[in-house]
Amino acid sequence: MSDQRRRESEESPFSLPATTHAYLARSAESLSEAVHAPDVPTRYACAHVAALRAAAALLAARARPAPARRRPQKNAWVLLAEVAPELAEWATFFAAGAAKRAAAEAGSTRAVSEREADDLVRDADRFLTLVEQALGLAPHLPSHLSPHLVVVPGPPVRRPVAPTTVRAG
């Protein structure tokens, strides 16, 4: 049996671990929270967490533990690029936003702009759809998105990012 065919049979919706489905549900919930967030930092942080939970769903379905001896710890984005190379660009994209998410969660109102938050909501929604499709599931309906957040299929859009200074306090 080819690797592709084995992976498809392993990833039928009926054979996916319950953890995968739970992460997907939590990802959709985080995405909904992002759309309805009362402020920009919360919107950004929730969207980033939605993407992280979608990555966790794919990892729960595909990742196999390595032997315990001397394995270096890796974050979810590094693991995702290894386990699903077709999503490596997305992994790099979301990994680059981790520091901004941390600043937003810490309460910084200057960490991200409104446009960055809105863009990340759209990107997280696209990513969740790609993960669902990679797992052989029907994509969620983006009905939870507000009308001004139009979802366009495709890879993350590279945008110039202005340097920001995050100040404590």
FILO-523713 format. One record per residue (C-alpha): residue number from 1; chain; x, y, z. Coordinates in steps of 0.05 Angstrom, whole numbers. Example, Ala and Ser with C-alpha at 12.3 -4.5 7.8 and 13.67 -1.06 7.14 Angstrom:
residues 2
<r resi="1" chain="A" u="246" v="-90" w="156"/>
<r resi="2" chain="A" u="273" v="-21" w="143"/>
This chain:
residues 169
<r resi="1" chain="A" u="0" v="0" w="0"/>
<r resi="2" chain="A" u="28" v="68" w="-19"/>
<r resi="3" chain="A" u="44" v="120" w="35"/>
<r resi="4" chain="A" u="-11" v="166" w="7"/>
<r resi="5" chain="A" u="-64" v="111" w="8"/>
<r resi="6" chain="A" u="-43" v="88" w="78"/>
<r resi="7" chain="A" u="-47" v="160" w="104"/>
<r resi="8" chain="A" u="-116" v="169" w="73"/>
<r resi="9" chain="A" u="-141" v="105" w="104"/>
<r resi="10" chain="A" u="-111" v="124" w="171"/>
<r resi="11" chain="A" u="-144" v="193" w="168"/>
<r resi="12" chain="A" u="-215" v="173" w="153"/>
<r resi="13" chain="A" u="-262" v="213" w="196"/>
<r resi="14" chain="A" u="-282" v="149" w="231"/>
<r resi="15" chain="A" u="-212" v="129" w="251"/>
<r resi="16" chain="A" u="-187" v="196" w="276"/>
<r resi="17" chain="A" u="-172" v="200" w="350"/>
<r resi="18" chain="A" u="-224" v="235" w="393"/>
<r resi="19" chain="A" u="-169" v="285" w="412"/>
<r resi="20" chain="A" u="-166" v="307" w="339"/>
<r resi="21" chain="A" u="-240" v="322" w="338"/>
<r resi="22" chain="A" u="-235" v="358" w="405"/>
<r resi="23" chain="A" u="-179" v="403" w="380"/>
<r resi="24" chain="A" u="-217" v="419" w="317"/>
<r resi="25" chain="A" u="-279" v="439" w="357"/>
<r resi="26" chain="A" u="-237" v="481" w="404"/>
<r resi="27" chain="A" u="-203" v="514" w="344"/>
<r resi="28" chain="A" u="-271" v="534" w="315"/>
<r resi="29" chain="A" u="-292" v="560" w="384"/>
<r resi="30" chain="A" u="-228" v="602" w="388"/>
<r resi="31" chain="A" u="-241" v="629" w="318"/>
<r resi="32" chain="A" u="-311" v="649" w="339"/>
<r resi="33" chain="A" u="-284" v="683" w="401"/>
<r resi="34" chain="A" u="-235" v="721" w="357"/>
<r resi="35" chain="A" u="-291" v="746" w="312"/>
<r resi="36" chain="A" u="-331" v="770" w="371"/>
<r resi="37" chain="A" u="-273" v="796" w="413"/>
<r resi="38" chain="A" u="-285" v="864" w="443"/>
<r resi="39" chain="A" u="-214" v="889" w="429"/>
<r resi="40" chain="A" u="-159" v="881" w="378"/>
<r resi="41" chain="A" u="-107" v="844" w="422"/>
<r resi="42" chain="A" u="-159" v="792" w="443"/>
<r resi="43" chain="A" u="-180" v="783" w="370"/>
<r resi="44" chain="A" u="-108" v="770" w="349"/>
<r resi="45" chain="A" u="-93" v="724" w="408"/>
<r resi="46" chain="A" u="-156" v="682" w="398"/>
<r resi="47" chain="A" u="-143" v="676" w="323"/>
<r resi="48" chain="A" u="-72" v="652" w="336"/>
<r resi="49" chain="A" u="-96" v="602" w="388"/>
<r resi="50" chain="A" u="-148" v="577" w="337"/>
<r resi="51" chain="A" u="-91" v="563" w="288"/>
<r resi="52" chain="A" u="-50" v="529" w="343"/>
<r resi="53" chain="A" u="-108" v="484" w="361"/>
<r resi="54" chain="A" u="-118" v="466" w="288"/>
<r resi="55" chain="A" u="-45" v="447" w="284"/>
<r resi="56" chain="A" u="-53" v="406" w="348"/>
<r resi="57" chain="A" u="-111" v="369" w="315"/>
<r resi="58" chain="A" u="-68" v="349" w="256"/>
<r resi="59" chain="A" u="-10" v="329" w="302"/>
<r resi="60" chain="A" u="-57" v="286" w="344"/>
<r resi="61" chain="A" u="-78" v="250" w="280"/>
<r resi="62" chain="A" u="-10" v="242" w="247"/>
<r resi="63" chain="A" u="48" v="250" w="296"/>
<r resi="64" chain="A" u="81" v="188" w="324"/>
<r resi="65" chain="A" u="123" v="195" w="387"/>
<r resi="66" chain="A" u="197" v="188" w="378"/>
<r resi="67" chain="A" u="239" v="146" w="425"/>
<r resi="68" chain="A" u="245" v="180" w="493"/>
<r resi="69" chain="A" u="321" v="182" w="496"/>
<r resi="70" chain="A" u="352" v="249" w="478"/>
<r resi="71" chain="A" u="296" v="276" w="435"/>
<r resi="72" chain="A" u="297" v="352" w="434"/>
<r resi="73" chain="A" u="232" v="387" w="450"/>
<r resi="74" chain="A" u="200" v="421" w="391"/>
<r resi="75" chain="A" u="142" v="469" w="389"/>
<r resi="76" chain="A" u="78" v="453" w="351"/>
<r resi="77" chain="A" u="98" v="494" w="290"/>
<r resi="78" chain="A" u="164" v="457" w="281"/>
<r resi="79" chain="A" u="129" v="390" w="290"/>
<r resi="80" chain="A" u="75" v="410" w="241"/>
<r resi="81" chain="A" u="126" v="426" w="187"/>
<r resi="82" chain="A" u="158" v="357" w="198"/>
<r resi="83" chain="A" u="93" v="318" w="201"/>
<r resi="84" chain="A" u="56" v="356" w="146"/>
<r resi="85" chain="A" u="108" v="387" w="100"/>
<r resi="86" chain="A" u="52" v="412" w="55"/>
<r resi="87" chain="A" u="34" v="460" w="112"/>
<r resi="88" chain="A" u="106" v="483" w="127"/>
<r resi="89" chain="A" u="93" v="553" w="100"/>
<r resi="90" chain="A" u="33" v="560" w="145"/>
<r resi="91" chain="A" u="74" v="534" w="204"/>
<r resi="92" chain="A" u="128" v="587" w="191"/>
<r resi="93" chain="A" u="75" v="641" w="184"/>
<r resi="94" chain="A" u="40" v="626" w="250"/>
<r resi="95" chain="A" u="106" v="614" w="287"/>
<r resi="96" chain="A" u="126" v="685" w="267"/>
<r resi="97" chain="A" u="64" v="712" w="302"/>
<r resi="98" chain="A" u="76" v="677" w="369"/>
<r resi="99" chain="A" u="112" v="736" w="400"/>
<r resi="100" chain="A" u="57" v="784" w="380"/>
<r resi="101" chain="A" u="5" v="736" w="409"/>
<r resi="102" chain="A" u="44" v="734" w="475"/>
<r resi="103" chain="A" u="46" v="810" w="476"/>
<r resi="104" chain="A" u="-28" v="815" w="460"/>
<r resi="105" chain="A" u="-44" v="764" w="515"/>
<r resi="106" chain="A" u="-2" v="806" w="563"/>
<r resi="107" chain="A" u="-48" v="865" w="549"/>
<r resi="108" chain="A" u="-6" v="906" w="502"/>
<r resi="109" chain="A" u="-52" v="950" w="460"/>
<r resi="110" chain="A" u="6" v="967" w="413"/>
<r resi="111" chain="A" u="27" v="896" w="397"/>
<r resi="112" chain="A" u="-19" v="889" w="336"/>
<r resi="113" chain="A" u="-61" v="933" w="292"/>
<r resi="114" chain="A" u="-134" v="923" w="277"/>
<r resi="115" chain="A" u="-116" v="903" w="207"/>
<r resi="116" chain="A" u="-66" v="851" w="231"/>
<r resi="117" chain="A" u="-118" v="821" w="277"/>
<r resi="118" chain="A" u="-171" v="818" w="222"/>
<r resi="119" chain="A" u="-121" v="788" w="174"/>
<r resi="120" chain="A" u="-101" v="735" w="224"/>
<r resi="121" chain="A" u="-173" v="716" w="236"/>
<r resi="122" chain="A" u="-181" v="704" w="161"/>
<r resi="123" chain="A" u="-115" v="666" w="158"/>
<r resi="124" chain="A" u="-133" v="622" w="218"/>
<r resi="125" chain="A" u="-199" v="606" w="185"/>
<r resi="126" chain="A" u="-165" v="586" w="120"/>
<r resi="127" chain="A" u="-115" v="544" w="159"/>
<r resi="128" chain="A" u="-169" v="508" w="198"/>
<r resi="129" chain="A" u="-203" v="491" w="132"/>
<r resi="130" chain="A" u="-138" v="463" w="104"/>
<r resi="131" chain="A" u="-127" v="420" w="166"/>
<r resi="132" chain="A" u="-198" v="393" w="162"/>
<r resi="133" chain="A" u="-188" v="376" w="88"/>
<r resi="134" chain="A" u="-120" v="344" w="103"/>
<r resi="135" chain="A" u="-156" v="300" w="154"/>
<r resi="136" chain="A" u="-210" v="279" w="104"/>
<r resi="137" chain="A" u="-264" v="320" w="138"/>
<r resi="138" chain="A" u="-313" v="368" w="108"/>
<r resi="139" chain="A" u="-290" v="439" w="121"/>
<r resi="140" chain="A" u="-327" v="479" w="174"/>
<r resi="141" chain="A" u="-373" v="533" w="148"/>
<r resi="142" chain="A" u="-345" v="602" w="160"/>
<r resi="143" chain="A" u="-414" v="627" w="182"/>
<r resi="144" chain="A" u="-384" v="649" w="247"/>
<r resi="145" chain="A" u="-344" v="703" w="211"/>
<r resi="146" chain="A" u="-371" v="773" w="210"/>
<r resi="147" chain="A" u="-390" v="799" w="141"/>
<r resi="148" chain="A" u="-331" v="846" w="136"/>
<r resi="149" chain="A" u="-282" v="789" w="144"/>
<r resi="150" chain="A" u="-283" v="757" w="75"/>
<r resi="151" chain="A" u="-246" v="691" w="70"/>
<r resi="152" chain="A" u="-205" v="680" w="7"/>
<r resi="153" chain="A" u="-175" v="611" w="-6"/>
<r resi="154" chain="A" u="-100" v="605" w="-13"/>
<r resi="155" chain="A" u="-35" v="609" w="27"/>
<r resi="156" chain="A" u="-23" v="662" w="79"/>
<r resi="157" chain="A" u="-12" v="731" w="50"/>
<r resi="158" chain="A" u="57" v="759" w="62"/>
<r resi="159" chain="A" u="49" v="830" w="87"/>
<r resi="160" chain="A" u="102" v="880" w="106"/>
<r resi="161" chain="A" u="103" v="886" w="181"/>
<r resi="162" chain="A" u="124" v="950" w="213"/>
<r resi="163" chain="A" u="171" v="940" w="272"/>
<r resi="164" chain="A" u="135" v="949" w="338"/>
<r resi="165" chain="A" u="163" v="962" w="407"/>
<r resi="166" chain="A" u="128" v="926" w="463"/>
<r resi="167" chain="A" u="136" v="962" w="529"/>
<r resi="168" chain="A" u="121" v="930" w="596"/>
<r resi="169" chain="A" u="70" v="963" w="639"/>
